Amino acid sequence: MAPMRTFTISTPEAELADLRDRLSRTRFREERPGEDGADGDDWSLGTPQPWLRRLVAHWLHRYDWRRTEAELNALPQVVGEFAGLRTHAFVVRSRHEDAVPLLLCHGWPGSVVEFLDCLPALTDPVAHGGRAEDAFHVVLPSMPGFGLSGPAPVRGAGVPAVGEAFAALMTELGHPRFLAQGGDWGAFVVRHLGLEHPGRLLGAHLNFPWAVAPPGLADPLSEATPEERETLERNERVYGADNGYYLQQATRPYSLGPALEDSPAGLAAWLLEKFHTWSDTRDGLPFTLDRLLDNTMLYWLTGTATSAARLYAESGAYGSDPGVWGRRVEVPTGIALYPREKTRAPRRWSERQWNLTHWAEQPRGGHFAAFEQPALFTADLRDFARTLR
């Protein structure tokens, strides 16, 4: 096992020069008639050409990775091998020594960037409208196979392996007990921790309310209330029309990966579509182009698009396997439901599979809760943590 050590991000200038060269030589597809007008905001076939052109131009002419690199390097970092997987983490302690240890778990197509704008309020609540007892010692790892953790070199690096790596990381950092929070794949990692390490979790907090139908139901709608039926039918409309990415990454990630790792514009288009489609865009894109590119850079500079996509192939059991969903997490669990979340489960299903002690319905936000609505996300996490005292 490689010992844990401190880490500093240091990007060679040659890599940034290569990126600029590739962006300047982007081969855009042929424009469709009228695409620069009303059709420029039609996402039904994927990322619209005008959006991609604007993003590539911003990346090439206005974006500054060195600014982000300095921002990240201002945060303490560690890297090591935990349960056999290389894992990088930001370790941001609060000035309040009795703060609650908090593990934040991201998913795809996200990264640690999703949580950056939440860190000040989480670690220093007094300066951000909270109380000293609301403080957290934050541990923010990159999923093995993603971003600064680097490509996962071995098969089998699915959700259970990631969960074990994160449990080992928290042990090494001196946190025998902690609160775990996750969305997307991060929510499944939190579920693994709740099932396999329940004595270590103070609580589980999720913003991706995935659960499966009760066993023995040929038709999941047969016992559904009108409200539950509406939820399930919405899932089918939204997720059923947006399943192509999942099938590709779960079956042939090695065919897709080289295109994403060879073309920065291709990578940006693949990620941008999900950030736009899965976010609450009623008032426009809820994050800046710079933050969107910060996230993209963590895939590009580390060459992790392929291994991140491979997580879908490694973790199929987390869709419906009875070995995962036939058991109940008894750790106190809080769920925050955001109105534009792409997939959700009826509350009764969640209560069957989690010890649900906190349920909050938010007024704004989508799949990327911390990224889109950092204030709402932080406030709800504080509210849940208070119930655990």
HELIX and SHEET records of a PDB file:
HELIX    1   1 GLU A   13  SER A   24  1                                  12    
HELIX    2   2 ALA A   38  ASP A   41  5                                   4    
HELIX    3   3 GLN A   49  HIS A   61  1                                  13    
HELIX    4   4 TRP A   65  ASN A   73  1                                   9    
HELIX    5   5 VAL A  112  CYS A  118  5                                   7    
HELIX    6   6 LEU A  119  THR A  123  1                                   5    
HELIX    7   7 PRO A  125  HIS A  128  5                                   4    
HELIX    8   8 ALA A  132  ASP A  134  5                                   3    
HELIX    9   9 GLY A  147  SER A  149  5                                   3    
HELIX   10  10 VAL A  159  GLU A  172  1                                  14    
HELIX   11  11 TRP A  185  GLU A  196  1                                  12    
HELIX   12  12 PRO A  198  ARG A  200  5                                   3    
HELIX   13  13 PRO A  226  GLY A  240  1                                  15    
HELIX   14  14 GLY A  244  THR A  251  1                                   8    
HELIX   15  15 PRO A  253  ASP A  262  1                                  10    
HELIX   16  16 PRO A  264  THR A  277  1                                  14    
HELIX   17  17 LEU A  289  TRP A  300  1                                  12    
HELIX   18  18 ALA A  305  GLU A  314  1                                  10    
HELIX   19  19 GLY A  316  TYR A  318  5                                   3    
HELIX   20  20 PRO A  322  TRP A  325  1                                   4    
HELIX   21  21 ARG A  347  GLN A  353  1                                   7    
HELIX   22  22 ALA A  369  GLU A  372  1                                   4    
HELIX   23  23 PRO A  374  THR A  387  1                                  14    
SHEET    1   A 9 ARG A   5  THR A   6  0                                        
SHEET    2   A 9 GLN A  77  PHE A  82 -1                                        
SHEET    3   A 9 LEU A  85  VAL A  92 -1                                        
SHEET    4   A 9 PHE A 136  PRO A 141 -1                                        
SHEET    5   A 9 VAL A 100  CYS A 105  1                                        
SHEET    6   A 9 PHE A 178  GLY A 182  1                                        
SHEET    7   A 9 LEU A 201  LEU A 206  1                                        
SHEET    8   A 9 VAL A 329  LEU A 337  1                                        
SHEET    9   A 9 TRP A 354  GLU A 361  1                                        
END                                                                             
